Amino acid sequence: MKRSEINRALKEMEAMCARQGFFLPPFCHITPQRWQELGHEYDEIRDCMLGWDITDYGKGDFDSFGFSLVTIRNGNRSMGERYPKVYAEKLLYIREGQYAPNHFHWFKTEDIINRGGGNVLIRVYNSLPDEEIDYRSDVTVHTDGRTYAVPAGTQVRLTPGESIHIQRRLYHDFSVEAGSGPVLLGEVSQCNDDRTDNRFNPPVGRFPVIEEDEPPYRLLCNEYPAAR
């Protein structure tokens, strides 16, 4: 991705958060220049990968394959004594036409909540013992206290305020219902580790390769410099 494209996506998500009345924590507003000066008191942000996350999944087509995220809180399972949080919280922003690809998580379970805007469609499949997609068996779905079964590949529609619980090894993808407008999602989960806990099917990348065509507006969560 071009840095200019990432900068535009960050500003667009900031504007969506403001429209929905969701105030971001102070570290989301730290400039790249200020990051060069910060010491070890900010190690939790570095080690737990808090902050901004823009991805095109290595496809080079962000408008149709990718979306924007910000991690608000998180622990770190590999550094559990130092960071004992067992939970994480994210915001996700996805526009009409964008797609977040099919994947599951080995470790974390999560709730995906429509925080405002349009309607999100979350397609669900069970996984087989060999971790491939089960295209045949019905999926047990948990949405806001209701448990029911849907056919494999069903897109569960979430309007603002609605949520779905995603269990371990449950394949899911995201898109926006046409004509409903961009969506701000919340994610509440166990500790998040985007380096090791995503099983994409088919395989894709996770963090973008960046072409530096302009200075960064904000650093992404995998770009922080070491503490001074």
Secondary structure, DSSP 8 states (H G I E B T S, - for coil): -BHHHHHHHHHHHHHHHHHTT----GGGG--HHHHTT--GGGHHHHHTT-EEEEE-TTSS-TTTS-EEEEEEE---GGGTTT----EEEEEEEE-TT-EEEEEE-SS--EEEEEEEES-EEEEEEEE-TTS-EESSS-EEEEETTEEEEE-TT-EEEE-TT-EEEE-TT-EEEEEE-TTS--EEEEEEEE---TTTS-EESS---SS---B-SS--SS-BTT------
